[in-house]
Amino acid sequence: MVHEKTIQDLLHEALGLGGDFAEIFIENRFNRSFGMIGGKLESALQGRDFGLGIRIYFGLNSIYTYTNQLKKDHLLEMIRQAVYLKKNNPSVRAVPFRHVIPEDVHQIRHRRIPSEREKIDLMRLSVSGIHDPEGLIQQVRVNYIDYEQRVTIANSDGLFVEDERLRTRLSVGVSALFQGEVQTGHMSQGAFGGFSFYEGINPADLGRESARIAMTTVKAGHAPRGNMPVIIDKGFGGVLFHEASGHGLEATSVAKGISVYSGKVGTQVASPLVTAIDDGTIKGAWGSSVVDDEGTPTKRNVLIEKGVLKGYMIDRFGGLKMGEASTGSARRESYKYEPTSRMTNTFIDQGESDFDEIIEDTEYGLYAKYMGGGSVNPATGEFNFAVMEGYMVRGGKIAEPVRGATLIGRGFDVLKNIDKVGNNLAYGQGMCGSVSGSVPVNVGQPTLRVKSITVGGR
């Protein structure tokens, strides 16, 4: 979309206006989505989004501006307007590019392009196994998305890299009604890759499981409240660590000194059973990419090892403030957002306990089989999370289902109170919103037990 010589001229202009560093992000993205309600196709959308964003550093300050008007004169004027208040002596230097071709273990370019009919058939397959003998189900929604994003990233250090990202996701939501109460179940799966991802899973499982959750919880009694042991199941249970602790480990807050984890590298911040990792290189994982949105190769970053804080997720600008190198963690929703440090595939690593052992070792508590949504304050780590599907544990056995449970506490305290970590690591897919927009993320963990946490209920 933009010639390489034009990119060089834009960077040259930014430096000529006194910038210490400049970076350009060019995006060309094709979006496709389908929505189905009750087995009928309700929406089918596709579109293209393209544009350019440029960020200029002035010491520890930066300016970001973007546009989808890509004529050279307009781009040059956009840069001038963004920095017209700066009064300084420019230090202009040439910007010879070094073209970087990153290794692509995900094989994004080797893919089969499906027809619209195949996508719709996949959506219908995802709900084909739902059975409702009691007539509880009120609504079944299915959503399918995929998008192809091509980016060019160049900066005044001479970096020039092109990357292609393709993601796809299928989700099913089921609502059930019983005695005036409505409960929902929701499941989704996604990948950094193409339609062939669905050949390796059974889409009908998403619908069956969503319906089972809704029909189980709608007839369940209310959860009790109080402090108790809580067993959080594998997979999407990792959203608790993601929200309650993960955001506090991003340079977005650490560099400002407002995170509870600021300045704590080398100290014990969690149980010795806890090792937490953010890994943007996992092949085909929903949150993966070859390079981040500043053109730095993604990495496997060990955040916490056996309870000891080892490091943070750092973007280039955050690293400049912290005096540390980027960890390949810069992300943004699109060219309309300035990048900042974000999670990719974040998880608590494998432990040694069997699932049955964890249940049997718990005399009384709550088993959170599936987590729902929640909120967190990154500065304090205080969180509030809903449990989508929960059960009481009594005498070392899973007992009756309960609904309405919430988990309340501080991420710092929860990590230290983990006393069992399972050996059944799994992942779940979601979208994470922050200052640089909404980005795809994997969350994950094995089954684990928190020996005491506040449960809100009735």
C-alpha positions in Angstrom: 0.0 0.0 0.0 2.9 2.4 0.8 6.1 2.3 -1.2 9.3 1.6 0.8 10.9 4.9 -0.3 7.8 6.8 1.0 8.2 5.0 4.4 11.9 6.1 4.5 10.8 9.7 3.8 8.2 9.6 6.5 10.7 8.4 9.1 13.2 11.0 7.8 10.6 13.7 8.3 9.9 12.6 11.9 13.5 12.6 12.8 13.9 16.0 11.1 11.3 17.4 13.4 13.5 16.4 16.4 12.2 12.9 17.1 14.7 10.6 18.8 13.0 7.5 17.2 10.1 6.9 14.8 8.1 3.8 14.0 5.5 3.1 11.3 2.8 0.4 11.4 0.9 -0.3 8.2 -2.1 -2.6 8.3 -4.3 -4.2 5.6 -6.9 -6.4 7.2 -9.8 -8.5 5.8 -12.6 -9.3 8.3 -15.3 -12.0 7.9 -18.0 -12.9 10.4 -21.2 -14.9 10.5 -23.9 -15.0 13.2 -26.6 -17.6 13.7 -29.6 -17.7 16.1 -31.7 -20.8 16.4 -30.1 -22.4 13.5 -30.9 -19.5 11.1 -28.2 -17.3 9.7 -28.8 -13.8 11.0 -25.7 -11.9 9.8 -22.9 -12.3 7.3 -20.4 -9.5 7.2 -17.1 -8.9 5.5 -14.9 -5.8 5.1 -11.5 -4.4 4.7 -9.7 -2.1 7.0 -6.4 -0.4 6.2 -4.3 2.4 7.4 -1.0 3.7 8.8 0.0 4.8 12.2 3.3 6.5 13.1 4.8 6.9 16.6 7.6 9.4 17.4 9.6 9.4 20.6 10.8 12.6 22.2 12.9 11.3 25.1 10.4 9.6 27.4 7.4 11.1 25.7 5.8 10.0 22.5 3.3 11.2 19.9 1.0 8.8 18.0 -1.1 9.6 15.0 -2.8 7.5 12.3 -4.8 7.8 9.1 -6.3 5.7 6.2 -5.4 8.4 3.7 -2.1 7.1 2.3 -1.0 9.8 -0.1 2.5 10.9 0.6 1.7 14.6 1.0 -1.0 13.9 3.4 1.2 11.6 5.5 4.0 14.2 5.7 1.5 16.9 6.7 0.0 14.6 9.4 3.5 14.1 10.9 4.1 17.9 10.9 0.8 18.7 12.5 1.4 16.1 15.2 4.6 17.7 16.4 4.1 21.4 15.4 4.4 22.5 19.0 7.9 21.0 19.4 10.7 23.7 19.3 14.1 22.0 19.1 17.1 21.4 17.0 16.5 18.6 14.6 19.1 15.8 14.2 18.4 14.2 10.9 20.0 10.9 9.9 19.5 8.5 7.0 17.3 5.4 7.5 18.8 2.5 5.5 16.5 -0.5 6.0 17.5 -4.0 6.9 14.8 -6.4 5.7 14.0 -9.0 8.3 12.3 -12.2 7.3 11.1 -13.9 10.6 10.8 -17.6 10.9 7.2 -18.7 10.7 6.6 -21.9 12.6 2.9 -21.4 12.3 2.8 -22.0 8.5 0.2 -19.3 8.1 0.9 -19.1 4.4 0.2 -22.8 3.8 -3.6 -22.9 4.3 -6.8 -23.9 2.6 -9.3 -21.1 2.0 -12.9 -22.3 2.8 -16.1 -21.3 1.1 -18.9 -19.4 2.9 -21.0 -22.6 2.7 -18.3 -24.5 4.6 -18.3 -21.9 7.4 -22.1 -22.0 7.7 -22.0 -25.8 7.7 -19.4 -25.7 10.5 -21.7 -23.4 12.5 -24.6 -25.8 12.1 -22.4 -28.8 13.1 -21.4 -27.0 16.3 -25.0 -27.2 17.6 -26.0 -30.5 16.0 -25.5 -32.5 19.2 -27.6 -30.3 21.5 -30.4 -32.3 23.2 -33.1 -30.6 25.4 -35.5 -33.3 26.7 -37.0 -30.9 29.3 -37.5 -27.9 27.0 -35.2 -25.6 29.0 -33.3 -24.0 26.2 -34.5 -20.6 25.1 -31.9 -19.6 22.6 -28.8 -20.9 20.9 -26.4 -18.4 19.3 -23.4 -19.3 17.1 -20.7 -16.9 15.9 -17.8 -17.5 13.5 -15.1 -15.0 12.7 -11.9 -15.1 10.7 -9.5 -12.4 9.6 -6.4 -12.0 7.6 -4.1 -9.2 8.7 -1.0 -8.1 6.7 1.3 -5.7 8.4 4.5 -3.8 7.6 6.5 -2.4 10.5 9.5 -0.1 9.9 11.4 2.1 12.2 14.3 4.6 12.3 16.7 2.0 13.6 16.4 0.4 10.1 14.0 -2.4 10.9 11.7 -3.4 8.1 9.6 -6.4 8.5 6.4 -7.7 6.9 4.1 -10.2 8.6 0.9 -12.0 7.9 -1.6 -13.1 10.6 -4.6 -15.3 10.1 -7.0 -16.1 13.0 -10.3 -18.0 13.2 -12.7 -18.5 16.1 -16.0 -20.4 16.6 -18.2 -19.7 19.7 -21.6 -21.1 20.9 -23.8 -19.5 23.6 -26.9 -21.2 25.0 -29.5 -19.7 27.3 -31.8 -21.9 29.5 -35.0 -20.9 31.4 -36.3 -22.6 34.6 -38.9 -21.2 37.0 -38.3 -17.7 35.8 -34.5 -17.9 36.1 -32.2 -17.6 33.1 -28.7 -19.0 33.0 -26.2 -19.2 30.1 -23.4 -21.5 29.0 -20.7 -20.4 26.5 -17.8 -22.2 24.8 -15.4 -21.2 22.1 -12.3 -22.3 20.4 -9.9 -20.3 18.2 -6.5 -20.5 16.6 -3.7 -18.6 15.0 -4.2 -20.3 11.7 -6.8 -21.1 9.1 -9.9 -23.2 8.6 -7.9 -26.5 8.8 -7.9 -25.9 12.6 -11.4 -27.3 12.7 -10.3 -30.6 11.3 -8.6 -31.3 14.5 -11.5 -30.7 16.9 -15.1 -31.8 17.2 -17.2 -28.6 16.8 -20.3 -30.3 18.1 -18.6 -30.5 21.5 -18.9 -26.7 21.8 -22.7 -26.8 21.5 -23.2 -29.9 23.7 -21.0 -28.4 26.5 -22.6 -24.9 26.3 -26.1 -26.5 26.6 -25.0 -28.8 29.4 -23.7 -25.8 31.4 -26.8 -23.8 30.9 -29.2 -26.6 31.8 -27.2 -27.6 34.8 -26.8 -24.2 36.3 -30.4 -23.0 35.7 -31.7 -25.7 38.0 -28.9 -25.4 40.6 -29.3 -23.8 44.1 -27.5 -20.7 45.1 -23.8 -20.9 46.2 -23.0 -20.2 49.9 -20.8 -17.3 50.8 -17.7 -17.1 53.0 -14.0 -18.0 53.0 -13.3 -21.5 51.7 -11.0 -23.6 49.6 -11.7 -23.1 45.9 -10.6 -25.6 43.1 -10.4 -23.8 39.8 -10.4 -26.2 36.8 -8.0 -26.3 33.9 -8.2 -24.3 30.7 -10.2 -21.1 30.9 -9.8 -21.0 34.6 -6.5 -19.3 33.7 -8.5 -16.1 33.2 -8.2 -15.5 36.9 -4.4 -15.3 36.7 -4.6 -13.3 33.5 -6.8 -10.6 35.0 -5.8 -10.6 38.7 -2.0 -10.9 38.1 -1.1 -10.8 34.4 -2.1 -7.2 33.8 0.1 -6.2 36.8 3.1 -7.8 35.1 2.8 -5.7 31.9 5.2 -2.8 31.5 2.0 -0.7 30.8 1.6 -0.4 34.6 5.1 -1.6 35.8 6.9 1.3 34.0 4.7 3.8 35.8 5.3 2.2 39.2 1.6 1.7 39.7 1.6 -2.1 39.7 1.7 -4.2 42.9 4.6 -6.1 41.1 6.8 -3.0 40.4 10.3 -3.4 41.8 9.7 -7.0 43.0 11.9 -9.0 40.6 13.7 -11.7 42.6 11.2 -11.7 45.4 8.7 -14.4 46.4 5.3 -13.3 45.0 3.5 -16.7 44.8 3.4 -20.2 46.1 6.6 -22.3 45.3 4.2 -24.5 43.3 3.5 -21.7 40.8 5.4 -21.1 37.6 3.7 -18.6 35.2 4.6 -18.0 31.6 3.6 -15.8 28.7 4.6 -17.4 25.4 3.8 -15.8 22.1 5.5 -18.6 20.1 3.2 -21.5 20.8 2.4 -23.0 17.4 -1.1 -22.2 16.2 -2.2 -20.8 19.6 -4.9 -18.1 19.5 -2.7 -15.4 21.0 0.5 -16.2 19.1 2.3 -14.3 16.4 5.6 -14.4 14.6 6.6 -10.8 15.6 4.9 -8.4 17.9 3.4 -5.1 16.7 6.7 -3.3 17.0 8.4 -6.0 14.8 10.2 -7.7 17.6 10.1 -11.6 17.5 7.8 -13.0 20.1 9.3 -15.0 22.9 8.6 -17.4 25.7 8.8 -15.2 28.8 9.0 -16.8 32.3 7.2 -14.4 34.5 7.2 -16.3 37.8 9.3 -19.4 38.5 8.6 -21.5 41.5 6.9 -18.5 43.1 9.7 -16.0 42.4 9.1 -13.1 40.1 11.5 -13.3 37.2 10.4 -10.6 34.9 7.7 -8.6 33.1 6.1 -8.4 29.7 7.8 -5.4 28.0 7.3 -3.3 24.9 9.9 -1.0 23.4 8.6 2.2 24.9 7.9 0.7 28.3 11.4 -0.8 28.2 12.9 2.6 27.5 11.3 3.9 30.7 12.4 0.8 32.6 15.9 0.5 31.2 15.1 -3.0 29.9 14.9 -4.6 26.5 11.6 -5.5 24.8 10.3 -9.0 25.4 8.3 -9.1 22.2 5.1 -8.1 24.0 3.9 -5.1 22.1 0.4 -5.4 20.8 -2.4 -3.3 19.4 -5.9 -3.9 18.1 -5.2 -2.1 14.8 -3.3 0.8 13.3 -5.6 3.1 15.2 -3.9 2.2 18.5 -0.5 3.0 19.8 1.1 -0.4 20.9 1.8 -1.2 24.5 2.8 -4.3 26.5 0.1 -7.0 26.4 -0.3 -10.7 27.2 -0.3 -13.3 24.4 -0.7 -16.9 25.6 -0.4 -16.6 29.4 -0.7 -19.7 31.7 0.3 -21.3 35.0 2.5 -24.3 34.1 2.0 -28.0 34.9 2.2 -29.2 38.5 2.3 -32.8 39.8 -1.1 -33.4 41.4 -3.8 -35.5 39.7 -7.3 -34.0 39.3 -8.8 -36.8 41.5 -6.2 -36.3 44.1 -7.0 -32.6 44.4 -10.8 -33.3 44.8 -10.3 -36.1 47.3 -7.9 -34.0 49.4 -10.6 -31.3 49.8 -13.0 -31.8 52.6 -15.2 -28.8 51.9 -15.1 -26.1 49.3 -16.1 -24.8 45.9 -15.2 -26.4 42.5 -15.2 -23.7 39.8 -15.5 -25.8 36.7 -15.9 -22.9 34.3 -15.1 -19.3 35.0 -17.1 -16.4 33.6 -16.3 -12.7 33.4 -14.9 -10.3 36.0 -13.0 -7.1 36.7 -9.7 -6.2 38.3 -7.8 -3.1 39.4 -4.2 -3.6 38.1 -2.8 -1.2 40.7 -4.0 -3.2 43.7 -4.7 -6.6 42.1 -8.2 -6.6 43.6 -10.6 -8.7 41.5 -14.2 -9.9 41.3 -15.0 -12.9 39.1 -18.1 -14.8 38.3 -18.2 -18.6 38.2 -20.1 -19.8 35.2 -20.4 -23.4 36.4 -19.7 -24.4 40.0 -20.2 -27.3 42.4 -19.8 -27.8 46.1 -17.1 -30.3 47.3 -18.0 -32.3 50.3 -16.0 -35.1 51.9 -13.6 -35.2 49.0 -16.3 -35.6 46.4 -17.9 -33.3 43.9 -21.5 -32.7 45.1 -24.4 -30.5 44.1 -24.2 -27.8 41.4 -24.5 -24.2 42.6 -25.0 -20.9 40.8 -24.3 -17.2 41.5 -20.8 -17.8 43.0 -18.2 -15.0 42.7 -14.6 -15.1 43.6 -13.3 -12.0 45.4 -9.8 -11.1 46.5 -6.4 -9.9 45.5 -4.2 -11.6 42.9 -1.2 -11.3 45.2 -3.0 -13.2 47.9 -4.4 -15.9 45.6 -1.0 -16.8 44.1 0.5 -17.3 47.6 -2.5 -19.4 48.7 -2.3 -21.9 45.9 -1.5 -25.3 47.6 -2.2 -27.8 44.8 -1.3 -27.6 41.1 -2.5 -30.3 38.7 -0.8 -32.0 35.8 -3.6 -31.4 33.2 -2.6 -28.1 31.6 -5.1 -26.8 29.1 -6.0 -23.5 27.4 -9.0 -21.3 26.6 -9.4 -18.5 24.2 -10.7 -15.0 24.8 -10.4 -11.3 23.9 -8.5 -8.9 26.2 -9.3 -5.2 26.3 -6.8 -2.6 27.4 -5.4 0.8 26.4 -4.2 -0.5 23.0 -7.6 -2.0 22.2 -9.0 -5.6 22.1 -6.5 -8.4 21.2 -6.8 -12.2 21.1 -5.3 -14.0 24.0 -4.9 -17.6 25.3 -5.3 -18.2 29.0 -4.5 -21.5 30.6 -3.6 -23.5 33.7 -4.0 -27.0 35.1 -6.5 -27.6 37.8 -5.4 -25.8 40.9 -6.6 -25.3 44.5 -6.5 -22.0 46.4 -6.6 -23.0 50.1 -8.7 -19.9 51.1 -10.5 -17.3 49.0 -13.6 -15.2 49.6 -16.7 -16.6 47.8 -19.6 -14.3 47.3 -23.0 -16.1 47.1 -26.3 -16.1 48.9 
